[in-house]
Amino acid sequence: MSYFLISVSNKTNLELCIKYALAGFTNSINGVWTFSEIDEGDFVSFLYGAKVFNLYRVERKFAIKDADRVGPWPPVTFKMSGHTYYFPFRISLKPLREFTESMIKPEFAYVAENLLLRGGYRKTHFQADLTTLQAVSQIGEPYKSPTFIFEEDFQEFEPLFVFDRKMSNPPQIFPFHEFILQSLIRHWLSQRENLQQIFNSLGLSALSAEDFEVLGEKAFPEGHVDILIKESSPKGYCKKLIAEIKMGALQKRDVEQLKKYMFELGEECEKGILIGRKVSKKVMKEAKNKMIDCFLYSFQNFDLQKQYSVSELLFNLQISRVD
Protein backbone atom coordinates (compact mmCIF):
# COMPACT_ATOMS: atom_id res chain seq x y z
CA MET A 1 0.00 0.00 0.00
CA SER A 2 1.45 3.36 -1.09
CA TYR A 3 0.34 6.98 -1.36
CA PHE A 4 1.06 9.15 -4.42
CA LEU A 5 0.43 12.74 -5.43
CA ILE A 6 -0.35 12.88 -9.16
CA SER A 7 0.70 16.04 -11.01
CA VAL A 8 -2.00 17.48 -13.28
CA SER A 9 -0.98 19.67 -16.23
CA ASN A 10 -3.81 22.23 -16.23
CA LYS A 11 -7.00 23.25 -14.41
CA THR A 12 -9.33 21.82 -17.05
CA ASN A 13 -7.76 18.37 -16.73
CA LEU A 14 -7.93 18.61 -12.94
CA GLU A 15 -11.66 19.34 -13.08
CA LEU A 16 -12.20 16.35 -15.39
CA CYS A 17 -10.16 14.08 -13.09
CA ILE A 18 -12.30 15.11 -10.13
CA LYS A 19 -15.58 14.95 -12.05
CA TYR A 20 -15.04 11.37 -13.22
CA ALA A 21 -12.80 10.15 -10.34
CA LEU A 22 -10.32 9.16 -13.02
CA ALA A 23 -6.62 9.78 -13.62
CA GLY A 24 -4.81 9.48 -16.94
CA PHE A 25 -1.13 9.32 -17.89
CA THR A 26 0.46 10.23 -21.19
CA ASN A 27 1.69 8.03 -24.03
CA SER A 28 5.30 8.59 -22.94
CA ILE A 29 7.86 6.72 -20.88
CA ASN A 30 6.92 8.98 -17.94
CA GLY A 31 3.26 8.06 -18.41
CA VAL A 32 3.81 4.31 -18.51
CA TRP A 33 6.28 4.64 -15.61
CA THR A 34 3.63 6.31 -13.45
CA PHE A 35 1.10 3.68 -14.52
CA SER A 36 3.58 0.96 -13.51
CA GLU A 37 4.33 2.61 -10.17
CA ILE A 38 0.75 2.86 -8.90
CA ASP A 39 -1.10 -0.33 -7.94
CA GLU A 40 -4.72 -1.15 -7.32
CA GLY A 41 -5.37 -0.54 -3.63
CA ASP A 42 -2.92 2.36 -3.41
CA PHE A 43 -4.02 5.86 -2.41
CA VAL A 44 -3.67 9.03 -4.50
CA SER A 45 -4.38 12.76 -4.44
CA PHE A 46 -4.14 15.29 -7.26
CA LEU A 47 -1.46 17.99 -7.26
CA TYR A 48 -1.97 21.24 -9.15
CA GLY A 49 -0.91 24.85 -8.56
CA ALA A 50 0.89 24.02 -5.28
CA LYS A 51 -2.36 22.61 -3.88
CA VAL A 52 -3.43 19.05 -3.06
CA PHE A 53 -6.92 17.88 -3.95
CA ASN A 54 -8.91 15.05 -2.33
CA LEU A 55 -7.97 11.53 -1.31
CA TYR A 56 -8.83 8.48 -3.42
CA ARG A 57 -8.20 4.73 -3.43
CA VAL A 58 -7.21 3.14 -6.72
CA GLU A 59 -9.88 0.66 -7.82
CA ARG A 60 -8.72 -0.38 -11.31
CA LYS A 61 -5.86 0.13 -13.76
CA PHE A 62 -6.35 -0.13 -17.51
CA ALA A 63 -4.79 1.05 -20.78
CA ILE A 64 -6.90 1.92 -23.83
CA LYS A 65 -6.20 1.78 -27.54
CA ASP A 66 -6.57 4.87 -29.75
CA ALA A 67 -6.67 7.07 -26.66
CA ASP A 68 -6.12 10.18 -28.77
CA ARG A 69 -9.76 9.80 -29.83
CA VAL A 70 -11.12 8.96 -26.37
CA GLY A 71 -11.84 11.61 -23.70
CA PRO A 72 -12.43 12.97 -21.23
CA TRP A 73 -9.12 14.85 -21.54
CA PRO A 74 -8.17 16.51 -24.82
CA PRO A 75 -4.65 15.92 -26.16
CA VAL A 76 -2.04 18.29 -24.68
CA THR A 77 0.69 20.02 -26.71
CA PHE A 78 3.67 21.25 -24.70
CA LYS A 79 5.11 24.57 -25.85
CA MET A 80 8.73 23.77 -25.06
CA SER A 81 8.95 20.52 -27.04
CA GLY A 82 6.04 20.92 -29.45
CA HIS A 83 5.07 17.31 -28.70
CA THR A 84 1.40 16.37 -28.38
CA TYR A 85 0.42 13.81 -25.79
CA TYR A 86 -2.77 11.92 -25.00
CA PHE A 87 -3.77 9.64 -22.13
CA PRO A 88 -3.89 5.87 -22.76
CA PHE A 89 -2.89 4.82 -19.22
CA ARG A 90 -5.68 5.24 -16.68
CA ILE A 91 -6.73 4.48 -13.14
CA SER A 92 -10.30 4.61 -11.86
CA LEU A 93 -10.65 5.92 -8.33
CA LYS A 94 -12.93 5.66 -5.32
CA PRO A 95 -13.29 9.09 -3.62
CA LEU A 96 -12.62 8.94 0.11
CA ARG A 97 -12.04 12.46 1.43
CA GLU A 98 -12.72 15.90 0.00
CA PHE A 99 -10.33 18.80 0.53
CA THR A 100 -8.21 21.47 -1.14
CA GLU A 101 -5.05 22.09 0.84
CA SER A 102 -1.88 24.08 0.28
CA MET A 103 1.38 22.21 -0.13
CA ILE A 104 2.91 24.39 2.59
CA LYS A 105 0.89 22.62 5.28
CA PRO A 106 3.03 20.48 7.61
CA GLU A 107 1.09 17.37 6.56
CA PHE A 108 2.71 17.53 3.10
CA ALA A 109 6.25 18.32 4.27
CA TYR A 110 7.73 15.10 2.87
CA VAL A 111 6.56 15.82 -0.69
CA ALA A 112 7.06 19.59 -0.41
CA GLU A 113 10.73 19.06 0.43
CA ASN A 114 11.15 16.90 -2.66
CA LEU A 115 9.44 19.56 -4.80
CA LEU A 116 11.59 22.35 -3.40
CA LEU A 117 14.87 20.50 -3.85
CA ARG A 118 13.94 19.47 -7.39
CA GLY A 119 13.15 23.10 -8.29
CA GLY A 120 9.51 22.45 -9.20
CA TYR A 121 7.31 19.65 -10.46
CA ARG A 122 9.09 18.24 -13.53
CA LYS A 123 7.66 14.86 -12.55
CA THR A 124 4.41 13.05 -13.17
CA HIS A 125 4.01 11.79 -9.62
CA PHE A 126 5.48 11.93 -6.14
CA GLN A 127 5.34 9.15 -3.60
CA ALA A 128 4.61 10.28 -0.05
CA ASP A 129 5.28 8.27 3.09
CA LEU A 130 2.70 6.57 5.27
CA THR A 131 2.91 9.37 7.84
CA THR A 132 1.58 11.73 5.15
CA LEU A 133 -1.23 9.30 4.29
CA GLN A 134 -2.23 9.03 7.95
CA ALA A 135 -2.38 12.82 8.24
CA VAL A 136 -4.31 13.25 4.98
CA SER A 137 -6.83 10.65 6.12
CA GLN A 138 -7.88 13.07 8.86
CA ILE A 139 -8.21 16.35 6.97
CA GLY A 140 -11.21 17.61 5.04
CA GLU A 141 -14.35 15.52 5.28
CA PRO A 142 -15.72 12.27 3.84
CA TYR A 143 -16.40 12.71 0.13
CA LYS A 144 -19.99 13.66 -0.62
CA SER A 145 -19.81 15.50 -3.96
CA PRO A 146 -21.29 13.73 -6.99
CA THR A 147 -19.01 11.90 -9.42
CA PHE A 148 -19.86 10.74 -12.92
CA ILE A 149 -19.10 7.58 -14.84
CA PHE A 150 -17.13 8.19 -18.01
CA GLU A 151 -18.82 6.11 -20.68
CA GLU A 152 -17.22 5.63 -24.08
CA ASP A 153 -16.42 2.59 -26.19
CA PHE A 154 -12.78 1.54 -26.24
CA GLN A 155 -10.53 -1.50 -26.34
CA GLU A 156 -7.97 -2.23 -23.63
CA PHE A 157 -4.38 -3.46 -23.86
CA GLU A 158 -1.52 -4.32 -21.51
CA PRO A 159 1.65 -2.26 -22.01
CA LEU A 160 4.75 -4.35 -22.73
CA PHE A 161 8.49 -3.75 -22.60
CA VAL A 162 11.31 -4.92 -24.85
CA PHE A 163 15.09 -4.93 -24.50
CA ASP A 164 15.62 -4.41 -28.23
CA ARG A 165 14.64 -0.81 -29.01
CA LYS A 166 13.89 -1.73 -32.63
CA MET A 167 10.91 -3.76 -31.39
CA SER A 168 9.30 -0.85 -29.52
CA ASN A 169 5.98 0.62 -30.63
CA PRO A 170 4.64 3.07 -28.00
CA PRO A 171 2.22 3.24 -26.33
CA GLN A 172 1.68 -0.52 -26.60
CA ILE A 173 5.37 -1.52 -26.49
CA PHE A 174 8.11 0.55 -24.83
CA PRO A 175 11.87 0.02 -24.69
CA PHE A 176 12.97 -1.05 -21.22
CA HIS A 177 14.06 2.05 -19.27
CA GLU A 178 15.86 2.76 -16.01
CA PHE A 179 12.63 4.31 -14.68
CA ILE A 180 10.90 0.95 -15.11
CA LEU A 181 13.79 -0.88 -13.47
CA GLN A 182 13.57 1.47 -10.47
CA SER A 183 9.84 0.81 -10.20
CA LEU A 184 10.34 -2.96 -10.41
CA ILE A 185 13.00 -2.93 -7.70
CA ARG A 186 10.86 -0.74 -5.44
CA HIS A 187 7.99 -3.20 -5.82
CA TRP A 188 10.35 -6.15 -5.26
CA LEU A 189 11.72 -4.60 -2.08
CA SER A 190 8.19 -3.79 -0.90
CA GLN A 191 7.56 -7.53 -0.58
CA ARG A 192 8.43 -8.19 3.05
CA GLU A 193 10.23 -11.48 2.47
CA ASN A 194 12.49 -9.84 -0.11
CA LEU A 195 13.27 -6.84 2.08
CA GLN A 196 14.04 -9.12 5.02
CA GLN A 197 16.36 -11.10 2.75
CA ILE A 198 18.22 -7.86 1.95
CA PHE A 199 18.42 -6.94 5.65
CA ASN A 200 19.83 -10.35 6.50
CA SER A 201 22.42 -10.21 3.72
CA LEU A 202 23.57 -6.82 5.05
CA GLY A 203 24.00 -8.15 8.58
CA LEU A 204 20.91 -6.26 9.74
CA SER A 205 18.82 -9.27 10.73
CA ALA A 206 17.74 -7.43 13.90
CA LEU A 207 15.64 -5.17 11.66
CA SER A 208 12.15 -6.39 10.79
CA ALA A 209 10.86 -5.71 7.28
CA GLU A 210 7.37 -5.25 8.71
CA ASP A 211 8.52 -2.03 10.38
CA PHE A 212 9.78 -0.41 7.15
CA GLU A 213 8.34 1.19 4.02
CA VAL A 214 10.01 1.44 0.62
CA LEU A 215 9.70 4.81 -1.11
CA GLY A 216 10.65 6.13 -4.53
CA GLU A 217 12.98 9.04 -5.27
CA LYS A 218 14.17 11.08 -2.29
CA ALA A 219 15.62 14.49 -3.13
CA PHE A 220 18.78 15.90 -1.57
CA PRO A 221 20.49 19.29 -2.14
CA GLU A 222 22.96 17.64 -4.55
CA GLY A 223 20.58 15.30 -6.36
CA HIS A 224 18.20 12.49 -5.52
CA VAL A 225 18.53 8.87 -4.48
CA ASP A 226 16.39 6.29 -6.29
CA ILE A 227 14.97 4.44 -3.26
CA LEU A 228 14.59 5.33 0.41
CA ILE A 229 13.82 2.56 2.88
CA LYS A 230 12.76 3.92 6.24
CA GLU A 231 10.86 3.01 9.36
CA SER A 232 7.17 3.60 8.73
CA SER A 233 6.39 4.61 12.32
CA PRO A 234 9.61 5.96 13.83
CA LYS A 235 9.78 6.80 17.52
CA GLY A 236 12.53 9.25 18.40
CA TYR A 237 14.95 7.78 15.87
CA CYS A 238 14.29 6.80 12.26
CA LYS A 239 16.44 4.04 10.76
CA LYS A 240 17.00 4.48 7.01
CA LEU A 241 18.67 2.74 4.10
CA ILE A 242 19.16 4.22 0.66
CA ALA A 243 19.61 2.52 -2.70
CA GLU A 244 20.90 3.82 -6.02
CA ILE A 245 19.96 1.82 -9.13
CA LYS A 246 21.79 1.65 -12.45
CA MET A 247 20.60 -0.25 -15.49
CA GLY A 248 24.16 -0.99 -16.60
CA ALA A 249 27.47 -1.43 -14.80
CA LEU A 250 28.11 0.28 -11.48
CA GLN A 251 30.73 3.04 -11.66
CA LYS A 252 33.08 4.72 -9.20
CA ARG A 253 31.07 7.95 -9.50
CA ASP A 254 27.97 6.05 -8.29
CA VAL A 255 29.85 5.08 -5.13
CA GLU A 256 30.95 8.67 -4.54
CA GLN A 257 27.44 10.07 -5.09
CA LEU A 258 25.78 7.56 -2.78
CA LYS A 259 28.33 8.27 -0.07
CA LYS A 260 27.36 11.97 -0.21
CA TYR A 261 23.71 11.06 0.31
CA MET A 262 24.61 8.79 3.23
CA PHE A 263 26.58 11.64 4.80
CA GLU A 264 23.57 13.97 4.44
CA LEU A 265 21.30 11.47 6.21
CA GLY A 266 23.82 11.16 9.04
CA GLU A 267 23.79 8.54 11.75
CA GLU A 268 20.20 7.48 10.98
CA CYS A 269 21.46 5.93 7.72
CA GLU A 270 22.06 2.25 8.45
CA LYS A 271 23.36 1.31 5.00
CA GLY A 272 23.82 2.48 1.44
CA ILE A 273 23.46 0.00 -1.38
CA LEU A 274 24.12 0.10 -5.13
CA ILE A 275 22.17 -2.11 -7.52
CA GLY A 276 23.31 -2.66 -11.08
CA ARG A 277 23.63 -5.24 -13.84
CA LYS A 278 27.34 -5.82 -13.23
CA VAL A 279 30.24 -4.45 -11.19
CA SER A 280 34.01 -4.59 -11.60
CA LYS A 281 36.43 -5.65 -8.86
CA LYS A 282 37.84 -2.10 -8.83
CA VAL A 283 34.43 -0.55 -8.14
CA MET A 284 33.65 -3.26 -5.58
CA LYS A 285 36.83 -2.38 -3.70
CA GLU A 286 35.96 1.32 -3.77
CA ALA A 287 32.44 0.58 -2.48
CA LYS A 288 33.75 -1.57 0.39
CA ASN A 289 36.20 1.18 1.37
CA LYS A 290 33.24 3.54 1.70
CA MET A 291 31.06 1.02 3.58
CA ILE A 292 28.69 0.59 0.63
CA ASP A 293 27.27 -2.78 -0.42
CA CYS A 294 26.80 -3.80 -4.06
CA PHE A 295 23.96 -5.92 -5.45
CA LEU A 296 23.29 -7.26 -8.94
CA TYR A 297 19.88 -7.59 -10.56
CA SER A 298 18.94 -10.13 -13.22
CA PHE A 299 15.89 -11.65 -14.87
CA GLN A 300 15.22 -15.38 -14.98
CA ASN A 301 14.40 -16.93 -18.34
CA PHE A 302 15.56 -13.76 -20.08
CA ASP A 303 14.99 -13.53 -23.84
CA LEU A 304 16.23 -10.44 -25.67
CA GLN A 305 13.60 -10.87 -28.40
CA LYS A 306 10.60 -11.31 -26.10
CA GLN A 307 8.04 -8.75 -24.93
CA TYR A 308 7.37 -8.57 -21.18
CA SER A 309 4.61 -7.13 -19.03
CA VAL A 310 5.47 -5.45 -15.72
CA SER A 311 4.08 -8.43 -13.79
CA GLU A 312 6.25 -10.85 -15.80
CA LEU A 313 9.36 -8.75 -15.23
CA LEU A 314 8.66 -8.51 -11.51
CA PHE A 315 8.05 -12.25 -11.24
CA ASN A 316 11.40 -13.00 -12.91
CA LEU A 317 13.43 -10.31 -11.14
CA GLN A 318 16.28 -11.48 -8.89
CA ILE A 319 18.58 -9.36 -6.72
CA SER A 320 21.68 -10.76 -5.03
CA ARG A 321 24.52 -9.29 -2.95
CA VAL A 322 28.04 -9.31 -4.34
CA ASP A 323 30.73 -10.31 -1.81
C-alpha positions in Angstrom: 0.0 0.0 0.0 1.5 3.4 -1.1 0.3 7.0 -1.4 1.1 9.1 -4.4 0.4 12.7 -5.4 -0.3 12.9 -9.2 0.7 16.0 -11.0 -2.0 17.5 -13.3 -1.0 19.7 -16.2 -3.8 22.2 -16.2 -7.0 23.2 -14.4 -9.3 21.8 -17.1 -7.8 18.4 -16.7 -7.9 18.6 -12.9 -11.7 19.3 -13.1 -12.2 16.4 -15.4 -10.2 14.1 -13.1 -12.3 15.1 -10.1 -15.6 15.0 -12.0 -15.0 11.4 -13.2 -12.8 10.1 -10.3 -10.3 9.2 -13.0 -6.6 9.8 -13.6 -4.8 9.5 -16.9 -1.1 9.3 -17.9 0.5 10.2 -21.2 1.7 8.0 -24.0 5.3 8.6 -22.9 7.9 6.7 -20.9 6.9 9.0 -17.9 3.3 8.1 -18.4 3.8 4.3 -18.5 6.3 4.6 -15.6 3.6 6.3 -13.4 1.1 3.7 -14.5 3.6 1.0 -13.5 4.3 2.6 -10.2 0.7 2.9 -8.9 -1.1 -0.3 -7.9 -4.7 -1.2 -7.3 -5.4 -0.5 -3.6 -2.9 2.4 -3.4 -4.0 5.9 -2.4 -3.7 9.0 -4.5 -4.4 12.8 -4.4 -4.1 15.3 -7.3 -1.5 18.0 -7.3 -2.0 21.2 -9.2 -0.9 24.9 -8.6 0.9 24.0 -5.3 -2.4 22.6 -3.9 -3.4 19.1 -3.1 -6.9 17.9 -4.0 -8.9 15.0 -2.3 -8.0 11.5 -1.3 -8.8 8.5 -3.4 -8.2 4.7 -3.4 -7.2 3.1 -6.7 -9.9 0.7 -7.8 -8.7 -0.4 -11.3 -5.9 0.1 -13.8 -6.3 -0.1 -17.5 -4.8 1.0 -20.8 -6.9 1.9 -23.8 -6.2 1.8 -27.5 -6.6 4.9 -29.7 -6.7 7.1 -26.7 -6.1 10.2 -28.8 -9.8 9.8 -29.8 -11.1 9.0 -26.4 -11.8 11.6 -23.7 -12.4 13.0 -21.2 -9.1 14.8 -21.5 -8.2 16.5 -24.8 -4.6 15.9 -26.2 -2.0 18.3 -24.7 0.7 20.0 -26.7 3.7 21.2 -24.7 5.1 24.6 -25.9 8.7 23.8 -25.1 9.0 20.5 -27.0 6.0 20.9 -29.4 5.1 17.3 -28.7 1.4 16.4 -28.4 0.4 13.8 -25.8 -2.8 11.9 -25.0 -3.8 9.6 -22.1 -3.9 5.9 -22.8 -2.9 4.8 -19.2 -5.7 5.2 -16.7 -6.7 4.5 -13.1 -10.3 4.6 -11.9 -10.6 5.9 -8.3 -12.9 5.7 -5.3 -13.3 9.1 -3.6 -12.6 8.9 0.1 -12.0 12.5 1.4 -12.7 15.9 0.0 -10.3 18.8 0.5 -8.2 21.5 -1.1 -5.0 22.1 0.8 -1.9 24.1 0.3 1.4 22.2 -0.1 2.9 24.4 2.6 0.9 22.6 5.3 3.0 20.5 7.6 1.1 17.4 6.6 2.7 17.5 3.1 6.2 18.3 4.3 7.7 15.1 2.9 6.6 15.8 -0.7 7.1 19.6 -0.4 10.7 19.1 0.4 11.2 16.9 -2.7 9.4 19.6 -4.8 11.6 22.4 -3.4 14.9 20.5 -3.9 13.9 19.5 -7.4 13.2 23.1 -8.3 9.5 22.4 -9.2 7.3 19.6 -10.5 9.1 18.2 -13.5 7.7 14.9 -12.5 4.4 13.1 -13.2 4.0 11.8 -9.6 5.5 11.9 -6.1 5.3 9.1 -3.6 4.6 10.3 0.0 5.3 8.3 3.1 2.7 6.6 5.3 2.9 9.4 7.8 1.6 11.7 5.2 -1.2 9.3 4.3 -2.2 9.0 7.9 -2.4 12.8 8.2 -4.3 13.3 5.0 -6.8 10.7 6.1 -7.9 13.1 8.9 -8.2 16.4 7.0 -11.2 17.6 5.0 -14.4 15.5 5.3 -15.7 12.3 3.8 -16.4 12.7 0.1 -20.0 13.7 -0.6 -19.8 15.5 -4.0 -21.3 13.7 -7.0 -19.0 11.9 -9.4 -19.9 10.7 -12.9 -19.1 7.6 -14.8 -17.1 8.2 -18.0 -18.8 6.1 -20.7 -17.2 5.6 -24.1 -16.4 2.6 -26.2 -12.8 1.5 -26.2 -10.5 -1.5 -26.3 -8.0 -2.2 -23.6 -4.4 -3.5 -23.9 -1.5 -4.3 -21.5 1.7 -2.3 -22.0 4.7 -4.3 -22.7 8.5 -3.7 -22.6 11.3 -4.9 -24.8 15.1 -4.9 -24.5 15.6 -4.4 -28.2 14.6 -0.8 -29.0 13.9 -1.7 -32.6 10.9 -3.8 -31.4 9.3 -0.8 -29.5 6.0 0.6 -30.6 4.6 3.1 -28.0 2.2 3.2 -26.3 1.7 -0.5 -26.6 5.4 -1.5 -26.5 8.1 0.6 -24.8 11.9 0.0 -24.7 13.0 -1.0 -21.2 14.1 2.0 -19.3 15.9 2.8 -16.0 12.6 4.3 -14.7 10.9 0.9 -15.1 13.8 -0.9 -13.5 13.6 1.5 -10.5 9.8 0.8 -10.2 10.3 -3.0 -10.4 13.0 -2.9 -7.7 10.9 -0.7 -5.4 8.0 -3.2 -5.8 10.3 -6.2 -5.3 11.7 -4.6 -2.1 8.2 -3.8 -0.9 7.6 -7.5 -0.6 8.4 -8.2 3.0 10.2 -11.5 2.5 12.5 -9.8 -0.1 13.3 -6.8 2.1 14.0 -9.1 5.0 16.4 -11.1 2.8 18.2 -7.9 2.0 18.4 -6.9 5.6 19.8 -10.3 6.5 22.4 -10.2 3.7 23.6 -6.8 5.1 24.0 -8.1 8.6 20.9 -6.3 9.7 18.8 -9.3 10.7 17.7 -7.4 13.9 15.6 -5.2 11.7 12.1 -6.4 10.8 10.9 -5.7 7.3 7.4 -5.2 8.7 8.5 -2.0 10.4 9.8 -0.4 7.1 8.3 1.2 4.0 10.0 1.4 0.6 9.7 4.8 -1.1 10.7 6.1 -4.5 13.0 9.0 -5.3 14.2 11.1 -2.3 15.6 14.5 -3.1 18.8 15.9 -1.6 20.5 19.3 -2.1 23.0 17.6 -4.5 20.6 15.3 -6.4 18.2 12.5 -5.5 18.5 8.9 -4.5 16.4 6.3 -6.3 15.0 4.4 -3.3 14.6 5.3 0.4 13.8 2.6 2.9 12.8 3.9 6.2 10.9 3.0 9.4 7.2 3.6 8.7 6.4 4.6 12.3 9.6 6.0 13.8 9.8 6.8 17.5 12.5 9.3 18.4 15.0 7.8 15.9 14.3 6.8 12.3 16.4 4.0 10.8 17.0 4.5 7.0 18.7 2.7 4.1 19.2 4.2 0.7 19.6 2.5 -2.7 20.9 3.8 -6.0 20.0 1.8 -9.1 21.8 1.7 -12.4 20.6 -0.2 -15.5 24.2 -1.0 -16.6 27.5 -1.4 -14.8 28.1 0.3 -11.5 30.7 3.0 -11.7 33.1 4.7 -9.2 31.1 8.0 -9.5 28.0 6.1 -8.3 29.8 5.1 -5.1 31.0 8.7 -4.5 27.4 10.1 -5.1 25.8 7.6 -2.8 28.3 8.3 -0.1 27.4 12.0 -0.2 23.7 11.1 0.3 24.6 8.8 3.2 26.6 11.6 4.8 23.6 14.0 4.4 21.3 11.5 6.2 23.8 11.2 9.0 23.8 8.5 11.8 20.2 7.5 11.0 21.5 5.9 7.7 22.1 2.3 8.5 23.4 1.3 5.0 23.8 2.5 1.4 23.5 0.0 -1.4 24.1 0.1 -5.1 22.2 -2.1 -7.5 23.3 -2.7 -11.1 23.6 -5.2 -13.8 27.3 -5.8 -13.2 30.2 -4.4 -11.2 34.0 -4.6 -11.6 36.4 -5.6 -8.9 37.8 -2.1 -8.8 34.4 -0.5 -8.1 33.7 -3.3 -5.6 36.8 -2.4 -3.7 36.0 1.3 -3.8 32.4 0.6 -2.5 33.8 -1.6 0.4 36.2 1.2 1.4 33.2 3.5 1.7 31.1 1.0 3.6 28.7 0.6 0.6 27.3 -2.8 -0.4 26.8 -3.8 -4.1 24.0 -5.9 -5.5 23.3 -7.3 -8.9 19.9 -7.6 -10.6 18.9 -10.1 -13.2 15.9 -11.7 -14.9 15.2 -15.4 -15.0 14.4 -16.9 -18.3 15.6 -13.8 -20.1 15.0 -13.5 -23.8 16.2 -10.4 -25.7 13.6 -10.9 -28.4 10.6 -11.3 -26.1 8.0 -8.8 -24.9 7.4 -8.6 -21.2 4.6 -7.1 -19.0 5.5 -5.5 -15.7 4.1 -8.4 -13.8 6.3 -10.9 -15.8 9.4 -8.7 -15.2 8.7 -8.5 -11.5 8.0 -12.3 -11.2 11.4 -13.0 -12.9 13.4 -10.3 -11.1 16.3 -11.5 -8.9 18.6 -9.4 -6.7 21.7 -10.8 -5.0 24.5 -9.3 -3.0 28.0 -9.3 -4.3 30.7 -10.3 -1.8 
